Amino acid sequence: MATCTDQHRYWVFFEQLPDDQGGIGRHKCCGCAYEKGYRAGIIHGEILNINLDSLHESQAGTVRHKSPHATYAQGYLDGVKASYR
Ligand SMILES: [Zn+2]
C-alpha cells in the first residue's frame, strides 16, 4: 500500500488517542482511518469496516504509531455529530 502524503498526518488531536504498539495497525495512516470513519459516520453507516488493508501506510507526524481502530471510531463519532448540526 502506498505511503500517505495527506496533511491529516499532522492533525494535533491524534496525540490524545491511544497508541498501537503492535499488530498490523501500527504502521497504517490513522488520518486515513479517521477520515474513513468520518465518512461512514456522517451518512450513519450501519455496517462498519475499517479494512486496515485499504489504508495508506504512514510513520510521519502525529499519526505515528496511533491505533487506527481508535482513530476510525473517533472519526465515526465526529461524523455522526457533524450530521446533526
Ligand atoms: Zn493518511
PDB file of the backbone (N, CA, C, O) and the ligand in Angstrom, with CONECT records:
HET     ZN  A 101       1
ATOM      1  N   MET A   1       0.852  -1.206   0.000  1.00  0.00           N
ATOM      2  CA  MET A   1       0.000   0.000   0.000  1.00  0.00           C
ATOM      3  C   MET A   1       0.879   1.243   0.000  1.00  0.00           C
ATOM      4  O   MET A   1       1.942   1.270   0.619  1.00  0.00           O
ATOM      5  N   ALA A   2       0.422   2.260  -0.696  1.00  0.00           N
ATOM      6  CA  ALA A   2       1.192   3.493  -0.835  1.00  0.00           C
ATOM      7  C   ALA A   2       1.340   4.231   0.499  1.00  0.00           C
ATOM      8  O   ALA A   2       0.578   4.019   1.442  1.00  0.00           O
ATOM      9  N   THR A   3       2.334   5.092   0.540  1.00  0.00           N
ATOM     10  CA  THR A   3       2.559   5.916   1.721  1.00  0.00           C
ATOM     11  C   THR A   3       1.699   7.165   1.641  1.00  0.00           C
ATOM     12  O   THR A   3       1.633   7.825   0.604  1.00  0.00           O
ATOM     13  N   CYS A   4       1.044   7.481   2.747  1.00  0.00           N
ATOM     14  CA  CYS A   4       0.162   8.649   2.772  1.00  0.00           C
ATOM     15  C   CYS A   4       0.973   9.943   2.749  1.00  0.00           C
ATOM     16  O   CYS A   4       2.018  10.052   3.390  1.00  0.00           O
ATOM     17  N   THR A   5       0.468  10.917   1.996  1.00  0.00           N
ATOM     18  CA  THR A   5       1.106  12.231   1.962  1.00  0.00           C
ATOM     19  C   THR A   5       0.134  13.327   2.394  1.00  0.00           C
ATOM     20  O   THR A   5       0.420  14.514   2.235  1.00  0.00           O
ATOM     21  N   ASP A   6      -1.008  12.928   2.937  1.00  0.00           N
ATOM     22  CA  ASP A   6      -2.043  13.901   3.286  1.00  0.00           C
ATOM     23  C   ASP A   6      -1.661  14.722   4.519  1.00  0.00           C
ATOM     24  O   ASP A   6      -0.927  14.262   5.394  1.00  0.00           O
ATOM     25  N   GLN A   7      -2.178  15.942   4.560  1.00  0.00           N
ATOM     26  CA  GLN A   7      -1.907  16.837   5.688  1.00  0.00           C
ATOM     27  C   GLN A   7      -2.473  16.310   7.002  1.00  0.00           C
ATOM     28  O   GLN A   7      -2.028  16.713   8.077  1.00  0.00           O
ATOM     29  N   HIS A   8      -3.469  15.394   6.920  1.00  0.00           N
ATOM     30  CA  HIS A   8      -4.063  14.893   8.168  1.00  0.00           C
ATOM     31  C   HIS A   8      -3.069  14.118   9.038  1.00  0.00           C
ATOM     32  O   HIS A   8      -3.366  13.816  10.194  1.00  0.00           O
ATOM     33  N   ARG A   9      -1.928  13.806   8.508  1.00  0.00           N
ATOM     34  CA  ARG A   9      -0.904  13.138   9.321  1.00  0.00           C
ATOM     35  C   ARG A   9      -0.412  14.028  10.455  1.00  0.00           C
ATOM     36  O   ARG A   9       0.227  13.552  11.393  1.00  0.00           O
ATOM     37  N   TYR A  10      -0.712  15.325  10.365  1.00  0.00           N
ATOM     38  CA  TYR A  10      -0.180  16.276  11.354  1.00  0.00           C
ATOM     39  C   TYR A  10      -1.269  16.886  12.223  1.00  0.00           C
ATOM     40  O   TYR A  10      -1.006  17.819  12.983  1.00  0.00           O
ATOM     41  N   TRP A  11      -2.494  16.368  12.120  1.00  0.00           N
ATOM     42  CA  TRP A  11      -3.564  16.907  12.956  1.00  0.00           C
ATOM     43  C   TRP A  11      -3.253  16.633  14.426  1.00  0.00           C
ATOM     44  O   TRP A  11      -2.969  15.502  14.822  1.00  0.00           O
ATOM     45  N   VAL A  12      -3.315  17.697  15.220  1.00  0.00           N
ATOM     46  CA  VAL A  12      -2.819  17.639  16.595  1.00  0.00           C
ATOM     47  C   VAL A  12      -3.668  16.736  17.491  1.00  0.00           C
ATOM     48  O   VAL A  12      -3.144  16.101  18.407  1.00  0.00           O
ATOM     49  N   PHE A  13      -4.984  16.674  17.231  1.00  0.00           N
ATOM     50  CA  PHE A  13      -5.820  15.924  18.169  1.00  0.00           C
ATOM     51  C   PHE A  13      -5.538  14.428  18.187  1.00  0.00           C
ATOM     52  O   PHE A  13      -5.997  13.736  19.096  1.00  0.00           O
ATOM     53  N   PHE A  14      -4.807  13.913  17.224  1.00  0.00           N
ATOM     54  CA  PHE A  14      -4.453  12.488  17.274  1.00  0.00           C
ATOM     55  C   PHE A  14      -3.564  12.162  18.467  1.00  0.00           C
ATOM     56  O   PHE A  14      -3.501  11.013  18.904  1.00  0.00           O
ATOM     57  N   GLU A  15      -2.886  13.161  18.988  1.00  0.00           N
ATOM     58  CA  GLU A  15      -1.962  12.913  20.099  1.00  0.00           C
ATOM     59  C   GLU A  15      -2.677  12.344  21.324  1.00  0.00           C
ATOM     60  O   GLU A  15      -2.068  11.631  22.121  1.00  0.00           O
ATOM     61  N   GLN A  16      -3.977  12.658  21.479  1.00  0.00           N
ATOM     62  CA  GLN A  16      -4.690  12.194  22.666  1.00  0.00           C
ATOM     63  C   GLN A  16      -5.269  10.787  22.500  1.00  0.00           C
ATOM     64  O   GLN A  16      -5.827  10.237  23.449  1.00  0.00           O
ATOM     65  N   LEU A  17      -5.146  10.209  21.326  1.00  0.00           N
ATOM     66  CA  LEU A  17      -5.712   8.876  21.083  1.00  0.00           C
ATOM     67  C   LEU A  17      -4.676   7.791  21.377  1.00  0.00           C
ATOM     68  O   LEU A  17      -3.473   8.054  21.368  1.00  0.00           O
ATOM     69  N   PRO A  18      -5.145   6.582  21.637  1.00  0.00           N
ATOM     70  CA  PRO A  18      -4.236   5.516  22.081  1.00  0.00           C
ATOM     71  C   PRO A  18      -3.210   5.112  21.028  1.00  0.00           C
ATOM     72  O   PRO A  18      -3.442   5.221  19.824  1.00  0.00           O
ATOM     73  N   ASP A  19      -2.078   4.645  21.522  1.00  0.00           N
ATOM     74  CA  ASP A  19      -1.040   4.075  20.658  1.00  0.00           C
ATOM     75  C   ASP A  19      -1.368   2.631  20.332  1.00  0.00           C
ATOM     76  O   ASP A  19      -2.033   1.941  21.104  1.00  0.00           O
ATOM     77  N   ASP A  20      -0.897   2.186  19.187  1.00  0.00           N
ATOM     78  CA  ASP A  20      -0.936   0.782  18.821  1.00  0.00           C
ATOM     79  C   ASP A  20       0.512   0.324  18.718  1.00  0.00           C
ATOM     80  O   ASP A  20       1.189   0.573  17.721  1.00  0.00           O
ATOM     81  N   GLN A  21       0.970  -0.344  19.758  1.00  0.00           N
ATOM     82  CA  GLN A  21       2.400  -0.697  19.805  1.00  0.00           C
ATOM     83  C   GLN A  21       2.723  -2.006  19.114  1.00  0.00           C
ATOM     84  O   GLN A  21       3.890  -2.380  19.004  1.00  0.00           O
ATOM     85  N   GLY A  22       1.721  -2.691  18.655  1.00  0.00           N
ATOM     86  CA  GLY A  22       1.991  -3.951  17.959  1.00  0.00           C
ATOM     87  C   GLY A  22       0.886  -4.218  16.966  1.00  0.00           C
ATOM     88  O   GLY A  22      -0.109  -3.496  16.914  1.00  0.00           O
ATOM     89  N   GLY A  23       1.065  -5.249  16.188  1.00  0.00           N
ATOM     90  CA  GLY A  23      -0.003  -5.649  15.292  1.00  0.00           C
ATOM     91  C   GLY A  23       0.008  -4.904  13.977  1.00  0.00           C
ATOM     92  O   GLY A  23       0.836  -4.025  13.736  1.00  0.00           O
ATOM     93  N   ILE A  24      -0.920  -5.276  13.148  1.00  0.00           N
ATOM     94  CA  ILE A  24      -0.957  -4.798  11.767  1.00  0.00           C
ATOM     95  C   ILE A  24      -1.269  -3.312  11.675  1.00  0.00           C
ATOM     96  O   ILE A  24      -0.885  -2.660  10.704  1.00  0.00           O
ATOM     97  N   GLY A  25      -1.965  -2.764  12.676  1.00  0.00           N
ATOM     98  CA  GLY A  25      -2.385  -1.377  12.591  1.00  0.00           C
ATOM     99  C   GLY A  25      -1.289  -0.365  12.827  1.00  0.00           C
ATOM    100  O   GLY A  25      -1.444   0.818  12.525  1.00  0.00           O
ATOM    101  N   ARG A  26      -0.198  -0.829  13.359  1.00  0.00           N
ATOM    102  CA  ARG A  26       0.849   0.060  13.853  1.00  0.00           C
ATOM    103  C   ARG A  26       1.364   1.046  12.809  1.00  0.00           C
ATOM    104  O   ARG A  26       1.627   2.205  13.128  1.00  0.00           O
ATOM    105  N   HIS A  27       1.507   0.600  11.586  1.00  0.00           N
ATOM    106  CA  HIS A  27       2.105   1.458  10.569  1.00  0.00           C
ATOM    107  C   HIS A  27       1.095   1.989   9.553  1.00  0.00           C
ATOM    108  O   HIS A  27       1.465   2.514   8.503  1.00  0.00           O
ATOM    109  N   LYS A  28      -0.177   1.841   9.884  1.00  0.00           N
ATOM    110  CA  LYS A  28      -1.207   2.382   8.995  1.00  0.00           C
ATOM    111  C   LYS A  28      -1.421   3.863   9.284  1.00  0.00           C
ATOM    112  O   LYS A  28      -1.155   4.326  10.393  1.00  0.00           O
ATOM    113  N   CYS A  29      -1.903   4.604   8.289  1.00  0.00           N
ATOM    114  CA  CYS A  29      -2.151   6.035   8.490  1.00  0.00           C
ATOM    115  C   CYS A  29      -3.471   6.219   9.240  1.00  0.00           C
ATOM    116  O   CYS A  29      -4.546   5.914   8.723  1.00  0.00           O
ATOM    117  N   CYS A  30      -3.363   6.720  10.461  1.00  0.00           N
ATOM    118  CA  CYS A  30      -4.566   6.905  11.275  1.00  0.00           C
ATOM    119  C   CYS A  30      -5.377   8.108  10.807  1.00  0.00           C
ATOM    120  O   CYS A  30      -6.557   8.225  11.136  1.00  0.00           O
ATOM    121  N   GLY A  31      -4.758   8.995  10.048  1.00  0.00           N
ATOM    122  CA  GLY A  31      -5.523  10.078   9.433  1.00  0.00           C
ATOM    123  C   GLY A  31      -6.486   9.524   8.401  1.00  0.00           C
ATOM    124  O   GLY A  31      -7.638   9.949   8.315  1.00  0.00           O
ATOM    125  N   CYS A  32      -6.000   8.572   7.622  1.00  0.00           N
ATOM    126  CA  CYS A  32      -6.873   7.908   6.639  1.00  0.00           C
ATOM    127  C   CYS A  32      -7.973   7.131   7.363  1.00  0.00           C
ATOM    128  O   CYS A  32      -9.123   7.130   6.923  1.00  0.00           O
ATOM    129  N   ALA A  33      -7.624   6.469   8.474  1.00  0.00           N
ATOM    130  CA  ALA A  33      -8.626   5.722   9.245  1.00  0.00           C
ATOM    131  C   ALA A  33      -9.686   6.674   9.783  1.00  0.00           C
ATOM    132  O   ALA A  33     -10.880   6.379   9.725  1.00  0.00           O
ATOM    133  N   TYR A  34      -9.249   7.815  10.306  1.00  0.00           N
ATOM    134  CA  TYR A  34     -10.179   8.800  10.846  1.00  0.00           C
ATOM    135  C   TYR A  34     -11.148   9.285   9.761  1.00  0.00           C
ATOM    136  O   TYR A  34     -12.359   9.338   9.976  1.00  0.00           O
ATOM    137  N   GLU A  35     -10.608   9.631   8.618  1.00  0.00           N
ATOM    138  CA  GLU A  35     -11.453  10.172   7.545  1.00  0.00           C
ATOM    139  C   GLU A  35     -12.415   9.107   7.004  1.00  0.00           C
ATOM    140  O   GLU A  35     -13.537   9.424   6.610  1.00  0.00           O
ATOM    141  N   LYS A  36     -11.977   7.862   6.986  1.00  0.00           N
ATOM    142  CA  LYS A  36     -12.861   6.784   6.557  1.00  0.00           C
ATOM    143  C   LYS A  36     -14.005   6.619   7.563  1.00  0.00           C
ATOM    144  O   LYS A  36     -15.159   6.426   7.179  1.00  0.00           O
ATOM    145  N   GLY A  37     -13.668   6.696   8.859  1.00  0.00           N
ATOM    146  CA  GLY A  37     -14.694   6.611   9.889  1.00  0.00           C
ATOM    147  C   GLY A  37     -15.655   7.784   9.813  1.00  0.00           C
ATOM    148  O   GLY A  37     -16.865   7.617   9.966  1.00  0.00           O
ATOM    149  N   TYR A  38     -15.113   8.968   9.577  1.00  0.00           N
ATOM    150  CA  TYR A  38     -15.937  10.178   9.482  1.00  0.00           C
ATOM    151  C   TYR A  38     -16.945  10.066   8.339  1.00  0.00           C
ATOM    152  O   TYR A  38     -18.116  10.414   8.492  1.00  0.00           O
ATOM    153  N   ARG A  39     -16.474   9.578   7.200  1.00  0.00           N
ATOM    154  CA  ARG A  39     -17.373   9.423   6.035  1.00  0.00           C
ATOM    155  C   ARG A  39     -18.490   8.428   6.338  1.00  0.00           C
ATOM    156  O   ARG A  39     -19.621   8.603   5.886  1.00  0.00           O
ATOM    157  N   ALA A  40     -18.170   7.381   7.106  1.00  0.00           N
ATOM    158  CA  ALA A  40     -19.192   6.404   7.489  1.00  0.00           C
ATOM    159  C   ALA A  40     -20.169   7.019   8.481  1.00  0.00           C
ATOM    160  O   ALA A  40     -21.368   6.745   8.436  1.00  0.00           O
ATOM    161  N   GLY A  41     -19.647   7.857   9.381  1.00  0.00           N
ATOM    162  CA  GLY A  41     -20.480   8.447  10.419  1.00  0.00           C
ATOM    163  C   GLY A  41     -21.460   9.470   9.886  1.00  0.00           C
ATOM    164  O   GLY A  41     -22.615   9.510  10.311  1.00  0.00           O
ATOM    165  N   ILE A  42     -21.012  10.288   8.968  1.00  0.00           N
ATOM    166  CA  ILE A  42     -21.851  11.389   8.508  1.00  0.00           C
ATOM    167  C   ILE A  42     -23.058  10.880   7.719  1.00  0.00           C
ATOM    168  O   ILE A  42     -24.069  11.574   7.610  1.00  0.00           O
ATOM    169  N   ILE A  43     -22.952   9.674   7.172  1.00  0.00           N
ATOM    170  CA  ILE A  43     -24.107   9.077   6.478  1.00  0.00           C
ATOM    171  C   ILE A  43     -24.797   8.021   7.344  1.00  0.00           C
ATOM    172  O   ILE A  43     -25.667   7.291   6.869  1.00  0.00           O
ATOM    173  N   HIS A  44     -24.397   7.946   8.626  1.00  0.00           N
ATOM    174  CA  HIS A  44     -24.959   6.987   9.579  1.00  0.00           C
ATOM    175  C   HIS A  44     -24.820   5.556   9.073  1.00  0.00           C
ATOM    176  O   HIS A  44     -25.758   4.763   9.161  1.00  0.00           O
ATOM    177  N   GLY A  45     -23.652   5.236   8.548  1.00  0.00           N
ATOM    178  CA  GLY A  45     -23.403   3.881   8.084  1.00  0.00           C
ATOM    179  C   GLY A  45     -23.590   2.879   9.207  1.00  0.00           C
ATOM    180  O   GLY A  45     -23.164   3.108  10.339  1.00  0.00           O
ATOM    181  N   GLU A  46     -24.224   1.778   8.887  1.00  0.00           N
ATOM    182  CA  GLU A  46     -24.545   0.781   9.916  1.00  0.00           C
ATOM    183  C   GLU A  46     -23.674  -0.465   9.845  1.00  0.00           C
ATOM    184  O   GLU A  46     -23.633  -1.251  10.791  1.00  0.00           O
ATOM    185  N   ILE A  47     -22.996  -0.642   8.756  1.00  0.00           N
ATOM    186  CA  ILE A  47     -22.058  -1.765   8.655  1.00  0.00           C
ATOM    187  C   ILE A  47     -20.662  -1.160   8.545  1.00  0.00           C
ATOM    188  O   ILE A  47     -20.268  -0.652   7.495  1.00  0.00           O
ATOM    189  N   LEU A  48     -19.924  -1.227   9.651  1.00  0.00           N
ATOM    190  CA  LEU A  48     -18.629  -0.568   9.710  1.00  0.00           C
ATOM    191  C   LEU A  48     -17.511  -1.555   9.403  1.00  0.00           C
ATOM    192  O   LEU A  48     -17.497  -2.680   9.902  1.00  0.00           O
ATOM    193  N   ASN A  49     -16.585  -1.114   8.580  1.00  0.00           N
ATOM    194  CA  ASN A  49     -15.472  -1.974   8.191  1.00  0.00           C
ATOM    195  C   ASN A  49     -14.228  -1.115   8.044  1.00  0.00           C
ATOM    196  O   ASN A  49     -14.077  -0.377   7.070  1.00  0.00           O
ATOM    197  N   ILE A  50     -13.345  -1.220   9.019  1.00  0.00           N
ATOM    198  CA  ILE A  50     -12.126  -0.412   8.966  1.00  0.00           C
ATOM    199  C   ILE A  50     -11.252  -0.857   7.798  1.00  0.00           C
ATOM    200  O   ILE A  50     -10.659  -0.028   7.108  1.00  0.00           O
ATOM    201  N   ASN A  51     -11.174  -2.169   7.580  1.00  0.00           N
ATOM    202  CA  ASN A  51     -10.354  -2.738   6.494  1.00  0.00           C
ATOM    203  C   ASN A  51      -8.969  -2.111   6.457  1.00  0.00           C
ATOM    204  O   ASN A  51      -8.672  -1.284   5.595  1.00  0.00           O
ATOM    205  N   LEU A  52      -8.137  -2.508   7.388  1.00  0.00           N
ATOM    206  CA  LEU A  52      -6.793  -1.938   7.515  1.00  0.00           C
ATOM    207  C   LEU A  52      -6.007  -1.994   6.210  1.00  0.00           C
ATOM    208  O   LEU A  52      -5.189  -1.115   5.939  1.00  0.00           O
ATOM    209  N   ASP A  53      -6.248  -3.011   5.412  1.00  0.00           N
ATOM    210  CA  ASP A  53      -5.504  -3.148   4.159  1.00  0.00           C
ATOM    211  C   ASP A  53      -5.811  -2.032   3.166  1.00  0.00           C
ATOM    212  O   ASP A  53      -5.048  -1.801   2.228  1.00  0.00           O
ATOM    213  N   SER A  54      -6.948  -1.331   3.378  1.00  0.00           N
ATOM    214  CA  SER A  54      -7.316  -0.259   2.450  1.00  0.00           C
ATOM    215  C   SER A  54      -6.649   1.066   2.809  1.00  0.00           C
ATOM    216  O   SER A  54      -6.720   2.027   2.043  1.00  0.00           O
ATOM    217  N   LEU A  55      -6.003   1.117   3.970  1.00  0.00           N
ATOM    218  CA  LEU A  55      -5.413   2.379   4.430  1.00  0.00           C
ATOM    219  C   LEU A  55      -3.981   2.528   3.929  1.00  0.00           C
ATOM    220  O   LEU A  55      -3.253   1.546   3.781  1.00  0.00           O
ATOM    221  N   HIS A  56      -3.596   3.765   3.675  1.00  0.00           N
ATOM    222  CA  HIS A  56      -2.206   4.036   3.337  1.00  0.00           C
ATOM    223  C   HIS A  56      -1.311   3.778   4.543  1.00  0.00           C
ATOM    224  O   HIS A  56      -1.772   3.727   5.684  1.00  0.00           O
ATOM    225  N   GLU A  57      -0.042   3.620   4.266  1.00  0.00           N
ATOM    226  CA  GLU A  57       0.959   3.499   5.328  1.00  0.00           C
ATOM    227  C   GLU A  57       1.385   4.901   5.761  1.00  0.00           C
ATOM    228  O   GLU A  57       1.381   5.832   4.956  1.00  0.00           O
ATOM    229  N   SER A  58       1.751   5.046   7.026  1.00  0.00           N
ATOM    230  CA  SER A  58       2.376   6.297   7.447  1.00  0.00           C
ATOM    231  C   SER A  58       3.105   6.109   8.757  1.00  0.00           C
ATOM    232  O   SER A  58       2.622   5.441   9.671  1.00  0.00           O
ATOM    233  N   GLN A  59       4.275   6.710   8.829  1.00  0.00           N
ATOM    234  CA  GLN A  59       5.011   6.744  10.088  1.00  0.00           C
ATOM    235  C   GLN A  59       5.373   8.180  10.416  1.00  0.00           C
ATOM    236  O   GLN A  59       6.295   8.427  11.194  1.00  0.00           O
ATOM    237  N   ALA A  60       4.662   9.121   9.836  1.00  0.00           N
ATOM    238  CA  ALA A  60       5.006  10.530   9.988  1.00  0.00           C
ATOM    239  C   ALA A  60       4.027  11.240  10.907  1.00  0.00           C
ATOM    240  O   ALA A  60       2.902  10.785  11.112  1.00  0.00           O
ATOM    241  N   GLY A  61       4.466  12.348  11.448  1.00  0.00           N
ATOM    242  CA  GLY A  61       3.573  13.271  12.136  1.00  0.00           C
ATOM    243  C   GLY A  61       2.906  12.698  13.372  1.00  0.00           C
ATOM    244  O   GLY A  61       3.432  11.793  14.019  1.00  0.00           O
ATOM    245  N   THR A  62       1.724  13.246  13.691  1.00  0.00           N
ATOM    246  CA  THR A  62       1.020  12.871  14.914  1.00  0.00           C
ATOM    247  C   THR A  62       0.301  11.535  14.798  1.00  0.00           C
ATOM    248  O   THR A  62      -0.150  11.002  15.812  1.00  0.00           O
ATOM    249  N   VAL A  63       0.179  10.980  13.603  1.00  0.00           N
ATOM    250  CA  VAL A  63      -0.494   9.685  13.461  1.00  0.00           C
ATOM    251  C   VAL A  63       0.458   8.528  13.728  1.00  0.00           C
ATOM    252  O   VAL A  63       0.032   7.374  13.776  1.00  0.00           O
ATOM    253  N   ARG A  64       1.727   8.820  13.901  1.00  0.00           N
ATOM    254  CA  ARG A  64       2.727   7.767  14.076  1.00  0.00           C
ATOM    255  C   ARG A  64       2.368   6.849  15.253  1.00  0.00           C
ATOM    256  O   ARG A  64       2.211   7.297  16.388  1.00  0.00           O
ATOM    257  N   HIS A  65       2.247   5.569  14.948  1.00  0.00           N
ATOM    258  CA  HIS A  65       2.008   4.522  15.956  1.00  0.00           C
ATOM    259  C   HIS A  65       0.690   4.669  16.703  1.00  0.00           C
ATOM    260  O   HIS A  65       0.507   4.047  17.750  1.00  0.00           O
ATOM    261  N   LYS A  66      -0.233   5.476  16.189  1.00  0.00           N
ATOM    262  CA  LYS A  66      -1.549   5.562  16.813  1.00  0.00           C
ATOM    263  C   LYS A  66      -2.415   4.382  16.360  1.00  0.00           C
ATOM    264  O   LYS A  66      -2.147   3.743  15.343  1.00  0.00           O
ATOM    265  N   SER A  67      -3.451   4.117  17.140  1.00  0.00           N
ATOM    266  CA  SER A  67      -4.345   3.000  16.835  1.00  0.00           C
ATOM    267  C   SER A  67      -5.333   3.392  15.741  1.00  0.00           C
ATOM    268  O   SER A  67      -6.128   4.312  15.931  1.00  0.00           O
ATOM    269  N   PRO A  68      -5.294   2.705  14.591  1.00  0.00           N
ATOM    270  CA  PRO A  68      -6.271   3.022  13.543  1.00  0.00           C
ATOM    271  C   PRO A  68      -7.694   2.666  13.974  1.00  0.00           C
ATOM    272  O   PRO A  68      -8.657   3.251  13.478  1.00  0.00           O
ATOM    273  N   HIS A  69      -7.827   1.716  14.888  1.00  0.00           N
ATOM    274  CA  HIS A  69      -9.159   1.366  15.386  1.00  0.00           C
ATOM    275  C   HIS A  69      -9.744   2.525  16.184  1.00  0.00           C
ATOM    276  O   HIS A  69     -10.917   2.867  16.034  1.00  0.00           O
ATOM    277  N   ALA A  70      -8.913   3.124  17.033  1.00  0.00           N
ATOM    278  CA  ALA A  70      -9.379   4.256  17.839  1.00  0.00           C
ATOM    279  C   ALA A  70      -9.656   5.478  16.975  1.00  0.00           C
ATOM    280  O   ALA A  70     -10.643   6.181  17.190  1.00  0.00           O
ATOM    281  N   THR A  71      -8.797   5.733  16.008  1.00  0.00           N
ATOM    282  CA  THR A  71      -8.999   6.923  15.184  1.00  0.00           C
ATOM    283  C   THR A  71     -10.203   6.752  14.252  1.00  0.00           C
ATOM    284  O   THR A  71     -10.919   7.714  13.971  1.00  0.00           O
ATOM    285  N   TYR A  72     -10.421   5.517  13.775  1.00  0.00           N
ATOM    286  CA  TYR A  72     -11.620   5.257  12.964  1.00  0.00           C
ATOM    287  C   TYR A  72     -12.872   5.527  13.806  1.00  0.00           C
ATOM    288  O   TYR A  72     -13.808   6.182  13.349  1.00  0.00           O
ATOM    289  N   ALA A  73     -12.875   5.013  15.039  1.00  0.00           N
ATOM    290  CA  ALA A  73     -14.035   5.182  15.917  1.00  0.00           C
ATOM    291  C   ALA A  73     -14.273   6.656  16.245  1.00  0.00           C
ATOM    292  O   ALA A  73     -15.416   7.113  16.272  1.00  0.00           O
ATOM    293  N   GLN A  74     -13.193   7.396  16.495  1.00  0.00           N
ATOM    294  CA  GLN A  74     -13.331   8.828  16.763  1.00  0.00           C
ATOM    295  C   GLN A  74     -13.879   9.545  15.527  1.00  0.00           C
ATOM    296  O   GLN A  74     -14.724  10.432  15.644  1.00  0.00           O
ATOM    297  N   GLY A  75     -13.402   9.161  14.355  1.00  0.00           N
ATOM    298  CA  GLY A  75     -13.892   9.749  13.120  1.00  0.00           C
ATOM    299  C   GLY A  75     -15.371   9.458  12.913  1.00  0.00           C
ATOM    300  O   GLY A  75     -16.136  10.324  12.489  1.00  0.00           O
ATOM    301  N   TYR A  76     -15.757   8.230  13.219  1.00  0.00           N
ATOM    302  CA  TYR A  76     -17.178   7.862  13.077  1.00  0.00           C
ATOM    303  C   TYR A  76     -18.045   8.724  13.992  1.00  0.00           C
ATOM    304  O   TYR A  76     -19.072   9.255  13.570  1.00  0.00           O
ATOM    305  N   LEU A  77     -17.619   8.856  15.250  1.00  0.00           N
ATOM    306  CA  LEU A  77     -18.369   9.666  16.202  1.00  0.00           C
ATOM    307  C   LEU A  77     -18.444  11.128  15.742  1.00  0.00           C
ATOM    308  O   LEU A  77     -19.506  11.749  15.790  1.00  0.00           O
ATOM    309  N   ASP A  78     -17.326  11.655  15.307  1.00  0.00           N
ATOM    310  CA  ASP A  78     -17.317  13.051  14.854  1.00  0.00           C
ATOM    311  C   ASP A  78     -18.209  13.234  13.619  1.00  0.00           C
ATOM    312  O   ASP A  78     -18.859  14.270  13.474  1.00  0.00           O
ATOM    313  N   GLY A  79     -18.242  12.244  12.742  1.00  0.00           N
ATOM    314  CA  GLY A  79     -19.106  12.307  11.566  1.00  0.00           C
ATOM    315  C   GLY A  79     -20.573  12.296  11.948  1.00  0.00           C
ATOM    316  O   GLY A  79     -21.371  13.051  11.392  1.00  0.00           O
ATOM    317  N   VAL A  80     -20.934  11.432  12.904  1.00  0.00           N
ATOM    318  CA  VAL A  80     -22.325  11.388  13.367  1.00  0.00           C
ATOM    319  C   VAL A  80     -22.710  12.725  13.990  1.00  0.00           C
ATOM    320  O   VAL A  80     -23.782  13.264  13.715  1.00  0.00           O
ATOM    321  N   LYS A  81     -21.822  13.255  14.837  1.00  0.00           N
ATOM    322  CA  LYS A  81     -22.095  14.562  15.463  1.00  0.00           C
ATOM    323  C   LYS A  81     -22.285  15.635  14.399  1.00  0.00           C
ATOM    324  O   LYS A  81     -23.212  16.440  14.486  1.00  0.00           O
ATOM    325  N   ALA A  82     -21.416  15.650  13.402  1.00  0.00           N
ATOM    326  CA  ALA A  82     -21.492  16.666  12.352  1.00  0.00           C
ATOM    327  C   ALA A  82     -22.800  16.554  11.575  1.00  0.00           C
ATOM    328  O   ALA A  82     -23.324  17.556  11.089  1.00  0.00           O
ATOM    329  N   SER A  83     -23.323  15.343  11.460  1.00  0.00           N
ATOM    330  CA  SER A  83     -24.564  15.143  10.691  1.00  0.00           C
ATOM    331  C   SER A  83     -25.768  15.776  11.383  1.00  0.00           C
ATOM    332  O   SER A  83     -26.781  16.045  10.736  1.00  0.00           O
ATOM    333  N   TYR A  84     -25.670  16.015  12.681  1.00  0.00           N
ATOM    334  CA  TYR A  84     -26.789  16.591  13.433  1.00  0.00           C
ATOM    335  C   TYR A  84     -26.719  18.106  13.542  1.00  0.00           C
ATOM    336  O   TYR A  84     -27.620  18.728  14.104  1.00  0.00           O
ATOM    337  N   ARG A  85     -25.674  18.697  13.017  1.00  0.00           N
ATOM    338  CA  ARG A  85     -25.541  20.153  13.106  1.00  0.00           C
ATOM    339  C   ARG A  85     -26.410  20.834  12.071  1.00  0.00           C
ATOM    340  O   ARG A  85     -26.430  22.063  11.994  1.00  0.00           O
TER     341      ARG A  85
HETATM  342 ZN    ZN A 101      -3.493   9.287   5.564  1.00  0.00          ZN2+
END
